[in-house]
Amino acid sequence: MSHRWTILSVVLSTALCGAGMGCSSKSDDADATTQAGAGSGNGSGNGSGNNSSSGGGSPNNGGGGLPNSAGVPNGPTAPYDSGITPVGQLESPPPTKLPELPRLSNVYALQGDDGASIGFEPVDGALDYRVYPLPADGDITIGDGGAVVIKNATYRCAGDREAPPTYKDNDEVLGGGAIHAQVDQQDVGGFKRTAADATLGYVYIEPGPGRVPVYALGESDANADSGCFFARWSASRVKKYTTSEAERDALLKDYARDDGIAFYVPAAASDTTTNVYVDTRDEGTAFLNRFYFPAGAEADAHSNKTVAFPVLTKAAEGTRALMRVFYGNRCGWSHDELVVGKERFNRVYHQGDKLPAFSLLWSGYTEDTTLVVEALDKGCPFQGHLSTQAFASVTVNFGDTNIVHQPWLTFDDARAAAGTKELFINGQHEAGNLPKAIARSFIRVKPQPHPKMDFFADFKPGTSEKFETVDCQPNCYQSWRHQSPNFDQNFINAENGPEMGTGLFSYGELLGEWWVSYADVAADTNGKYRLTAKQKGEMSADKYLHVTMEVDAYSTARRYPQILISDAEAPVQYGLDKGHTIIVQPRAQINEVYDFPVNYEIQLCKLRTWDVNYQCPVYELGRVLNSDGTVQRLAPNDELGELAAADRRVLFDVYTSSNRTYLFLDGKPYACANLTSGAAPVGPVTVTWGDALYHSAVDHTYEFHTKHMLIEQRRHFDNLGFSSGLPAPTWDESRLPCAAPISLEE
């Protein structure tokens, strides 16, 4: 069957089924275990783009492509009911007093049990985005210039992306920056390019009559991405852009990463089009170069060019500019990255932590709800460290240094302090900002049932866990332990609170999520959070345990969320040295300035403890290795770092037996590993969800965290669950071979 995928557009009713999303039959986890959490299937063997009960987050658009549901073409072949139903924006606005504004394009929501992850095409000039429930007209006040204030509004904002920058054009070389983004006054392929040359023509962002898709495929060669330091994004993988189904299929068979549909172009050349050409040089070497360029003077400089596809010469309705950035790679292949529109161009050109994210999250709805999605002229204001519990500022003396913790505010505290009484969740910008909408769309969502699991916690509003403090043994140094009917909870090496005997931590249900905040002692210790289910799972050699977690996955080398599967009893952290534990986590690669990229890890802890500064043996999952340990090729995986943000939930699914572990990321098959003999637990196991925060004062964070959350941590978890006794997921080992067992020697 064809692996062709359809872009998520405003016409979703058929497009999403074509993409293998939301079209499967209903089934429980216990009855659909061969699907392994890999998303709704259409029988083609493709994992869908997202498979979270809250939507998990919008698709990975870090490479600059359009929102798409393209999944790695492998994995489960039978339908899997993720509980996700996609829906597009309303064709016309509902009755409302809100002023009329231009619509956003390609707005869609992935609906879950009480949450929706929202994607959209970025709006030129927008500095942030927000979502909120449609207010009553009586709560809307329209001021001078169209400024809108909504009584007691709660907004969730996109905030800024958190990733390292490129170094551009004639900038000084950035230490560790292997990728040189070249646009203006740059000699590329023997032709001096200018900023005006960055635009190649105009392309469509939606399908239509007389249009064909242009597919983006990330090359699999070991040199096709940066292997040096932090400079690796979705955009840094060398691409082939093609309209040919046959060429696409051939590249996928050669293990290319499927980046979906990048844009649409006219099916045939005409007097309104011009050709874009491609020229690939230095093939067969470690420093291949691939150039894309329009007809004209630059094309004349390339004697070995071939036609890639036609583009429109002038803007037309439904089109945007097709733009390029040349990524000169000092550690591998170089290429022209093609992007649609100014904002995607800015992301690829600059990367970094000063441009907005292109996704939103709304959670905690219990009935059909109309949501308002807006692009903003200013960033949402930072209103303080939002928490389930208020704390006054805490100052800690550490040697000659005072560690000053900001006050922690409840939603009500932050709202009361705001002049307009509006609450901005994930506001990251100047406190005085009052952003104004420059584009607006509406989308209607409703709760969707989550598949049944042996154990499942969805933290629906009004169903919060009731915890009691219990004996902190065996270790009571700056540690607190709590128990509820369902969980055993630990804060380890947590900072002192403002009152003697209290800790600087908080937890509880907010907006249908489990919000946790804490700080490590003196911003200099091994802080940890552990939430262990009292119910146990079961591990064996021939049956699989499925563990799932949704969480905001912002990660460095010192802070990240975790899953621990262990035969150690709660409190698990103190029994690791006597047990067998599988740890799954996103963890950034430590570098001198920026911790990036973010790797998806499996670690094995056999009869030894684990800590941030004492990691267990870890598998290489981003590259496929030969038997001698050399790199055979790149794995066709999404870049986890593109999904990691302060208010974007990511879905992590683990399927493990005592012999093998499979990982899924946002519903797509990611990697598998053959476990070292005797390393994994067998029999009853504890399942723990958690977080790490180590020596936070010296963490390599990005602008928002550096300014506002360097020495504190906040996570929001949701949909934590597991089921035992499942068959192995269907898996295409030719595309995603299982990594060989690793040595456990220190």
N, C-alpha and C positions, 0 to 999 in steps of 0.2 A: 504493500500500500504506500502511496506517496506520503512523504514527510512534510508536505507543504503546510505551512501555518498561515493563518490569517491575522492581520493586524487588529488589535482591539480598537474599534472605532465606535462612533455613536450608534451604528446599527449593529447591535450585539446579538440579536436573537439567533441568527444563523452563524455569524462569524465565530462566536465562542464555541459552538458545537464543532465547527470545523477545526478549531484549535484544540479540541479535546478537553474542553472545560465545561463543567456544569451540565453534562449531558448523560451522566452515568446513571445506572439504576441504584436504588437505595440499598444499603447493606451495612451491617455492623462490622466493627473491627474484627470480631471473632469469626465472621463469615467472609471477610474480604482480605484475609491476611496475606494472600499472595501479591497484593497490590502494594504493600510496603509503604504506604503513605506517599506515593509518588504522584499523586494528583489524579484528577479525573481522567480516565482513559477513553480512547475511541477505538480500541482494538488495534491500533497501529504500532503499539510498543513504545509510545512516546510518553515521557513524564510531562505533566503540564507545568506551566510557568509558576504557579503558586498553589499551595494546598493547605492553607492555614484556616483554622476555624474562625479566625478574625480576619482572614485575608492574608495574614502574615506579612504584608507589605507589598508594595507595587513591584512590578517586574524590574529586573536589573537593567537600568538604562545608563549605566556608567560609561558605556562606550559611545553614547551619543545617538543611539538609534531611537526609533519610535517605540512607544509602549507596545509590547508584543507578548504573546503567550508561548513563544517558541521554547520548547524544552529540549534537553539533551535527547537525541533520538535513540533511547534505549530504555531499559527498565521494564516496569510491569506491562503486561499485555492484556490484562483483564480490567474492567471498570473498577474504579475505587471511589467510594463516596466520601469525600473529604468534609462534607457539610458546607462546602463553599458554593455559592451561586453568584455568578457575575451579573452585573446590571449596568446599563449605560445611563447617561444623563437624560433628564427630561427634555423632550423636543421643544417644549415651550415652558416658560416659567409659570409657577403656580400663582394664584392671586396673592399679591403681597404689596406692601407699601415701599419695599426696598426699591431704590431708583433703578431704572433700566440701564444696563451696561452691556458691552460686548460679551459674548459667550467665550468660555474656554473651549478648546478642541480636545477630542478624544478623552473625555472624562468618563471614568468607569469606577465601579466599586466591586471588590471581592468581599461578599457578605459572609459572616460567620454567625455563631450562636448569639453573640451580642456585640459584635464589632465589625467594622468595615475598613479595609485598606483601600485607599483611593489613589488612582493614578491619573495623569493628565499630560497634555502637551504644554510645555512651559510657555509663558507669555512674555513677549519682548518687554524688557524694562522692569519686570516684576522683581522685587527684592525679598519677597516672602509670600507664603500662601497660608490660608487658614480654612477651617471647616467648622460649622456649628449648625445646630438644629434650626430650622426655619422658625423665626419668632412670630408672635402675634403682632398684628399691626399696631396695637396699643402700646407695645413695648419698644417701638421704633421711633427714634427722634432723628430728624434730618436737619443738619445745621447748615451754616454758610458753606458754599462751594460743594455741597453734596455730601459732606462728612456725615457719617451715620454712627449713632450711639444706640446700643441695644440694652435695655434695662436688664441688669444682672446676667449679662451674656457670659457664656463659657466658650472660649475658642480653643481649638488645638491648632498649633502652627507647625509649618514644615521645618523651620529653622534652617541653619546652614549645614551643608555637607561637611564632613570631617575627614579630610584626606590631605596628603602632602601636595605641594605645588610642583609644577614643572619649572624649568628655567627656559626663558623665551628669547628668541631672536638674538640680540646682542647683549643680553643680560650676562652678568658674571656667572660662571659655572657654579651651580648649587652643589655643595658637598654631598655626595651620595646620589646626586640626580643624574642617572644614566640617560634619561630621556630629554632631548633638546627639542622643544616645540618651536617649529620654524614657520613663520608666516610672512613677515615684513622685511624687505631688503635682505633676503637670504638666497644664496646660491643653492638651488635644489635640483639635482639631476642635470647640471649644466645650464640652468636657466635662472636668472635673477628674478625672484618673485617679490611682488609688493603686496600690501594689504588688500588692494583692489582685486588682486588675482585670487584671493581666497574664495571668492564666489564663482562657482562653475556654471551656474544656471539655476533653473527652478524645477522643483519636483513636487509631486502630490504627497499629502500625508494620509490620504484615505484611498481605498480601492474604488474603482469606478469603471464604466465602459471605456474601452480603448486604452486601458492602463495595465501594466504588468508590474509585478513586484521585483524589487532588487533585493536579493538576499545577501546577508553579511555572514561570512564564515571565517572564524579565527583559525589560522593555520596551526598545525600540530607539531611542526618541527621543533626540536629542542631549543633552537635559536630564535624562535618566532616571538619571543617576549623578552622583556628585560629580566635578567637573572641577577642583577646587581642591586644591592642595598634596598631602598624603599620604593624605587620608581617602577611600580607595577599597578596598573589600573586595567579596567576592561578595555580602554582605548589603546593601551600599549601593545596588545596582541595584534600582530600583523594580520590584516584582513584581505580576503578576496571578495569583491562585490560582483555579483553575477545575476543576470536574468534567466540563465539557463537552468532548467530543472535537472538536466543530465549532469551538468558540471557541479551543481549543488550536491546531488546524490553521490557523485564521485568523491567530492571533498569530505562528505560525512563518512564515507567508507574508509577514507584515509584519516579518520579520527579528528576531523576539524571540529572546533566548538561551534555550535549552532547559535548564532546571535540573531536569528529570526529575520524578519523583513525590515530593512533599513528605511525604505521609502518606495514610492511608485513612480514610474516614468511612462511616457507614451509608448504604446506597443510598436509604433512604427515611426520612422523619421518623416519629417514634413518641413514645409517652409517656416514653421514656428519653432523648430528644434535645431539643436547643434549636437554634435557628438562629444561625448567624454571618452577619452582614450586611456589605456593602461600600458605601462611599460615596466617589465620586471627585469632587473639587471642583477648580475653576479649570482645567478642561480647555482645551486650546488655548493655555495660557500657559507661560512658563518656570518657573513655580512651582506646578505641579499638586500636589495632596495626595490620597492614597488611604488610607482608614481601614477597618479591619476590627474588628468589635465584636459582642458577643453581644446577644441580646434583653434588654430591661430599660431602666434609666434612660438608659444611654448611647445606646441605639438611639432612644429618644424624642427625643434632641437632634439627630437626623439626619433631616430631612424627605425627603431624596432617596435613601434607602437601598434596596438590593435584596438579596434573599437570595443568599448565596454558596454555603453548604453547611450541612448539619446536623452537630452534634457531640454526643457523649454528655454528659449532665449529671453523671455520676458515673464514677469510675474502674471499669474492668472488666478481666478477664483479657486480656492482650495489648495494653493501652492505656497511653498516657502523656499527660501534660498537654500541651495545645496552648497555647503561650504567644506573646506578642507584645512587640515593642519598636518604638516609633515612632522612625524615623530622620528627624529634622528636618534638612533639607539647605539650607544657606545658599547653595549654588551650583547649585541645580537642584531637581528634584522631590523630594518627601518622601513617606514611606509607612510603613505598619505591616509589619514583617518578622515572619513567622510561623515558629515553630520548635517542635520536638517535644522535650519533656523539659527538665529543669533544666539539664543541662550544656550543651546547645546554646543555651539561653536565656542562660546565663552568657557564652558565647562572643560572641554577638551583642550583648549588653548592654555588656560590658566590652571586647571585642576584646583587643589587647595581647599581652604576652609572659609572662604569669604563669599561664596555664592550659594543661593538657596538650593535645598533638596527639592526633588520633583515628586514627592509623595506625601500623603496625609493619612492620619489615622483618626477614626472616631470609634469609641467603645462605650459600652454600658447602656445601649438602648434595649428596651424590652418589648417594643411594639413597632409597627410600621412608622417610619420616621423620614421626613423630608430633610435632607441636609443641604446646606448652602456651601458651595465651594468657591473661594475667591482668590484672585491674584491681587497682591498688595503693592502700594507704592513705597512702603517703608517696612522695615523689619518689625516683627511683633516685639513689644517691650519685655525685658526681663523684669519680673516682679518679685524675685527672691527664690530661695531654695524651697520648692513646694514639697510638702511632706504630709503624712497622715497625722503627725503630731508636731505641735509647736515647741521650739526650744529657743531660749535666749542665746545670744552670742556667747561662745565659750572660748576662752583664751588659755592656751596650754604653754607652760614654760618648758622649753627643750634646749638645754645648754644655754647658749647666748641668744637663742632665738625664741620669739613668741609666735606660736602657731595660733592664728585667730580664725575661728570658725564663724561664718556668717549666721545670722538667725535663721531658723527653719520656720516656715510659715505653712499653716493649713490653707486650704482653698478659701475658706471664709476670711482668714487674716489678710490674704493678698487682695481679695476683692474689696474688703473694707478700706484698705489703704489706697486703692486706686481712685482717682478723681472721678472717673466715669462709672465706677463699680463694675467694670468688666474684667474678667479673668482671662489671662492669656497663658495657656499651658504650652510649655516649650518656647515661650518668648525668649529670644536670645540677644536682643539689641537694646539700644538706649532706653532707659526707663521712662523717659518722657515721650517716646514715640506714640503717636495715635495714627496707626496706618489707615489708609483709605483704599477701598477696593477700586481696581482699574478694570477688572473683568469678573464675571460671575456666572456660575452655572448651578443647576439644582439636580439632585439625585435622590431617588427614594429607595430606602433600604428597609429590610425587615429581618428579624431573627431567623436563623437556619439551625436545625438540630445538628449537634455534633455526633459523629458515630460513637456507638457505645464502646467503652473500654472497661477492663477489670477495675481500674482505679482512675478517677477523673475528677479534677478540681477546676471549675470554670470561674469561680469567684464572682458569680452574678451579683448585681447590686442587691443589698439586703440579706445576703447569705454569707457574711464574713465569718471567718474562723474565730472561735473564742479560745484564747490562749491563757494558760496559767504559768507563772514562773515556777520552775522546779530546780532541784539540786544541780549545780553546775559541774559536779564531779564528772570526770577525773581531773579536769583542769579549770580552775576558777579565776586565773589571772585575766582580768579584763574580758571575761567571757560571761555570757548570759545564755541560759537555756530555758525554753518554753515548750509547753505541750498543749495540743488541742485534741479533739477526738480523732482527727485525721493525720496530724503532723507532729513531728519532733523538730524543733527549730533551735538553731544556735547562731549567736553572734560571737565571733572569736577575735580577740585583740581589738576590741572596739574602744573608741575614745571615751573618756569620762563625760558624763552629762553635766549640766550646770549645778546639780545638787549631788552631794556626797552619796556614793553608792549607786548612782544611776549611770547608764551608758548613753552615748550619743548615737542612738539608732531609733528607727521607727519602722512600723510595718502595719499593713491593713489594706482593706479593699477600697479602691477609688475607681470610679467609672468602670466597674466590672473587671478590674485588673488587681493583681496583688503588688502593691507598691512597697518597696523596701529602700530605706536610706540608712547609711552608716558611715562612720569615719574610722580610719585606722589610728591606733594610739600614736600620738605625737607626729602623725603623718609620716611615720618611719618604721612601721611594723607590718607583720603579715596578717592583715585583716581578712576575715572570711565570713561568709554567710552560708548557712546550710539549712535546707528545708527538706526533711526526710519523711516520706510517706510511712505511716505506721503499718499499713498493709504491705505485704511482701510480694515480690515477683518471683519467678522461677526460671532458672537457667539450666540448660542441658546441651548435649552435643548435637542433637538432631531437631530440636525445637527452638523457636526464636522468641525473645522478649522484645516487645516494641515499646520504646519510651519516647514521649513527645514533649516538647517545650516550645512555647512562644515567649520571646523576650526581646527587649531592645538590646542590640548586640554591639553597641559601641565598645571597641576593644583596643587596648594597647598591649605592651608586654607586661604591664603591671596590674591591669584591671580587665576582667572579662567574666561572662557568665559560664556556668559549667553544668554538666550532668555527671553524676558518679553512680556507677552500678557496682555493688560490692557485697561480699559475704560478711563484712564487718557490721556490727550492730550499731544503732544510734547511741551516742553521738559518733557518727561515722569517722570524723576526722581523727579521733583519738584511737581508732582501732585499725587504721590502714596498715600499720606495720605488722599486724598479725593476720592480715587477710589478703584477698585477691580482688583487685578493683580495676574496672575499665573507666577511664575518664575521657569524656568528649567535651571539647571546648573550642571556641574561636579565640585565637591568640595571635597578636601582632608580632611580627619579626622585629626584634630590637635593633635600632640603628643609632647613630650618634645624635641625630636631631629628631627624626621622625620614626615612630614605630609603625611600620607598614612594610609589605602588605599584611592582611589579616589571613592567617591560615586556619583551616578547619582540621582539628587534630583528634587523633585517637592515641591515648597513652595507656600503657599497661603498668600497673603497680603491683608487683608480686612480693608480698611480705616486706613491704617498705612503705614509708609514709610519703606524702606528697606535699609540696609547698611551692609558692611562686618562685622561690629561689632554690628549689630542689625538685625540678620536674622529673617525672618518670620517663622511661624510654618511649619515643614517639615515632609514629609512622610518617613516611613521606607520601603525601596524597595528591599533591599538585602536579607531580610528574610521574610518568611510568618509567620504572627502572629496569635495566637488564639484570641478569643474574649476578653480574659482577659489581652491581651498584652504580654503574654509569647510567646516564639519562638516555632513554630510548626516544621519548617524545613527551610533549606536554599533554596533560589530561584535559578533556573537553569540559572543564568545570567553569561555572560562574565565579567571578571574583567576590568573595565574601565581604571584603572591605567596602565594596560599592553598596552593600546593604546595611552597613553598620552606622547607625545614627541615634540621636538621643530620644527620638519619639517615633521610631519605625520598628515595628515588631517583626522579628525574623522567626520562621518556623524551623526547628531542628527536630529531625526524626532519626532515631537509632533503632536498628534491628540487630540483635546480637544473640548468638549462641555461644557456647564455650569454645567453639572452633573458629567462628568467623563473625565479623561485624560489618554491617552496611550502614552508610550514612546518606541522608537526604537533606537537601537544603531548599527551603521554601517549596517543598513538594517535588523537587527534581532529584533524580539519582546523582549522587556526588562522588562517592568512593566506597570501596570495600577493602577489607584487610583480613588475611588469614592470621589468626591469633597464635602466638607462641605457645607451644605445648605446656600445659600446667599453669599458665598465667592468669586465665580467666576464672571467675567464680563458677561453681557448679552447685545446683540445688537452690534453696531459698536465698533471695538477695534483697538487700535494701536498695531503694531508688531514691536518690538525693538530687535536688536541683539547688544550685547555689551560685556564688559569686566570689571573686577574689579582688582584693585591693591591697597592694604592697608598696610601702614607702612612697605614698602618693605625692609628697612634696616635690619629688624629683621626677615624676612621671612625664613622659613626652606626650602631652595632650595637644589638641588643636584649640583654636581661638576661644570657642565657647567654653570648653571645659577649663582651659587655662584661666580665663577671667572669672568664671562663676562656679566651677565644680572640680577644682584641682584636688582639694584635700577632703572632699566628700564624694560619696558614691550614691547613685540612685538607679534602681532597676524597676521596671514594671513587667512582671511575669503574668502569663495567662495560659489557660488550657494545658495544665500539667497532668499527664496521665501515663498509664502503661497497661499492657496486656501481655499475658504469658501463653506459652504453648502454641505458638503460631508457626506455620510453615515458612520456609525461606522465601524472600521476595524473588520474583523472576528477574533475572539480571543478564545483561549482555556483556559477558566477560571479554569479548573481543574489543569492545570500545572502552570499557572500564574494568580492566583486569584487577583482580584482588592482589593487593600488595603482599609480598612474602613475609613470613614471620620475622620479627626483629629480635636482635640480641637483647637480653635483659641485664647484661653485665654493665656495671657502673663504669 
